[in-house]
């Protein structure tokens, strides 16, 4: 089963477009989890969150830097292995935003897909198609390409006009028409830009999934995301939330609180889907 097929099945099975971002910040962990070896608690924390939310999500998205900064790459591998073992129907999207050329890009692909076993990887397209070929050629894996990001400075480059067309729109069209030969591409589009989200959906059509960060802590609206980015079938989106779910409580009930926050977001999204 390819990553995209796995994602579509998770949408259906769990009736969910929610993706939980596994972005550990040790200083925000519940106090009862304190340890002399701080990095060792990351898997314990992640496992509790995963077990509490796995039936409510369409994907999990660990963010690589949150592990590398703590010298906790082994905890990242353990986390992905656990999801693949216990919840094999839920795809794992490794958020590393890789972007390089030649043999280095090939090594990054091997790291994400062979070492860590991720189903998909976020990548930066700034260096052009050849820099993404090691990922695009893995037909069974997902390639999640930055397109219109959620940060305030996104317009500095992404809105620049190329032959009277914003660069992000030109990129979306190029990916849909030329790069997605294995039908394994997805795009990152921030929830904070609903108008741009709508334009991108029109450009790429219904088949390509969109990873949408920025709902919750960054101020994006789930209802606006659905109205502007959903496919005609009411899916097509991976709506990511990290801090609002992971740190819904700093007490011993953190996993229960995470489950409620995740369930509430799923319900909010599904109400908007029903209104389409």
N, C-alpha and C positions, 0 to 999 in steps of 0.2 A: 504494500500500500504506500503510495507517495505521501509526502507531507500534505499536499493540498487535499487529497482524498481523506486523509486522517482528520484534517481540520473540518471538512464538510460533515464528516460523520459525528464529530464532537459537537458541532452546531446543532445537529439533529438530536443526538442522544441526550444531551444535557440541556437542550432548549436554551442555549446560552451563547452570547457573543462576548462574554467577559473573559479577559485575560488577566491573570494575577501576576504582576511583576514581582519577582523574588529578588528584591534589592536590599540585602541586609545592611543595617546600620547598627552596629553593636551597642552604641551608647543609648539607643532607643529600645533595646530589648528589655523585657520585664526584669526587675531587679532580682527575682528569685533564680534567674538563669546565669547570674554572675559566675565567672570561672577564672582561675589563674591563667588558663590558656584560652584567651578570649575567642580566637578563631574557631576553637573546637565546638563552641555553642551554635555556630551558624547552621550546621546541619540539623541540630536538635530543634532550633527555631523553625527552619524551613520545613522539616518533616511535619511539625504540628500544623503549620499553615496549609501544607499540601493535603494532609489527611482531612482537615476541616473544610476544604473548599473544592476538592477534586470533582465532586459530582455537580458543581455549580458553574464550571468554567469550560471554555473551549480551548484554552491553552495556558501554559505557564511560561513566563519570560524571565529567566535569570539575567541580570545585568553584570557583564564580566568584570568591570572595574571595581564593583563592590566586593568582589572576591579577591582579585589581584592585589588591591590595596592592603588587604589584611593577610597577604600571603596564604590565602585560603583556597587555592585552586583545587586542592584535594576535596574540600567541602563542596565545591561546585560540581566536581565529578560525582561525588557521592549523592548529591541532590538530584542530578540528572539520572543517574543509575536507579535511584529509588523511584522516580516518576515512571521511568521506562519499565521497571519491574512490577510495581504495584498498580499503576494506572496507565497501562500501555496505550489506551485509546486517546489519551490527552497529549497533543503535540508539545514539544519543548522548543521554544524559540530563543536561541542564544543571542542576546543583545550585546554585540561587540563593535558594531559599526566599522568593520574592517575596510581598508582601502589601500591597495598597493598594487604593484605590477609584477609580472613575470613569476619567477620561482618563489618570491615572497608571498604573493597571493596564493599560490598553490599550497604553501606551508600553512597559511591561515585556514584554507579550506580543509586541509587534513586535520588541523587542530580542532576545528569546530565539529566536523562531521565524524572523524575517525577517532580522535582522542576522547572528546567529550560526548560524542553520540547524539548531538543535537539534531532535531528534525529540520531546523531552519536557522538562518543567520542573518542579522542585519548588516548591510554593507553600504559604503559611500561610493556613489557613482562618479565623483568629480574627475577621476583619472580616465574615464571612458570605458567603453564596452570591453576592450581586451583585458582590463584590470579585473573584470568580474567573470571572465570566462571560466576560471577554475570552479566557481560556484554554479554558474549557469549550466555547466556541462553535467552537473550531478542531477539528473532528471528526477530522482526520487526525493531530493532535498528542496526545501524552500529557500528562495533568495529574496530577502526583504530589503528593498532599495529605498534609501532616503529620497523623498520627493519634495514635500512642503512641510517642514518641521514646525514644532509647536513653540519654539523659543521666539522672543520678541525680535531678535536680530535676523530672523529667517529672511526677511525681505531684502537685506543687504545684497544678497546674491541671487536668491531664488526668484525674485520678481524682476530681475534685469531683463530687458526686452531683447529678444533674438529674432530679427526680422519681424518686428512688431508683435511678437508673441512672448509672454513671460517664460523665463527659462524653465520654471517648474512644469508648465504645461507642455513645453517642447519636450522635456525629458519624459513625461508621462506618455506622450504619444510615441516617442522613439522606443521606449521599453515595450509598450503594447504591440507595436507593429513590427519591430526588428529584433529585440533582445529576447522576447519571451517564446523562443522556438520550442522549448520543452514544457511550456505551460507550468512553470514553477516559480514565476515571479509574483511578488507582492510589493506594495508601496507603503511607505510611511507617510501619513498625512495627519498633522496635528488637529486635535479636536477644537483648538482655539481659532481655527480658520474655516468656519462652515461654508463660506462662499467658495473658497478655493477647493474644498472637499467636493462640493457639488460639480464644479468645473472638471475636476479630475475624473470623477465617476462618469461623466458624459464622454470624456476622451477615451477612457479605457474600456468602457462597456461593463457588463454585469459579471463577467467571469473571474476577473482578477480581484483577490481579496486585498483589503486595506487594513494595515495595522494603525490604529488610532490612539496615540497617547494623549494625555492632557486633560482627561475627564477627572473631575474631583479636585485634587490639590492645586492643579494648574488653572482651574476655572472653566474648563470646557463643559458644555452641556450635552448630556447623553441624548436628549430629545432632538437637539439640533444635528448631532452626528447622524442619528437614524434618518431624519428627514432629508439630509443632504448627501449621505453616503451609502445608504443601504441599497442592495440590489433589488430588482423587482420581486424577488422571492422573499425579501425581508431579512436577508442575511448579508454575506459579503464583507463583514466587518469583524475585526478583532479589537475590541475596545479595552484598552489596557489601563489598569489602576494598580498602583503600588502602595504608596504611603497610607492612603485612606483605608486600605484593607489591612495591611501588615501591622499598622500601629493604631488600630481602632481602640486598643486598650493597652496600658502598660502594666497591667496586673496579671495575676495567675489565670484569669479568664481570657487571655489574649487570643487564643485560638477560637473560642466561642464568639468573641467579638468580631474577629476576622470573618468568620462564617456569616454572621448577621450582616456585616457591611457588604460582603460579596453578594449575598442573597438579595439585599435591598437594591444593589446596583443592577443585578440581573432583572429584578422585577421592574425597575424603572425603565430599563431598556426595552423589555418585552411589552410594556404598556405602550411605549412609543412605536414599536413594531406593529402592534395591533391597530394603531391609528393610521397606518399607511394606506 
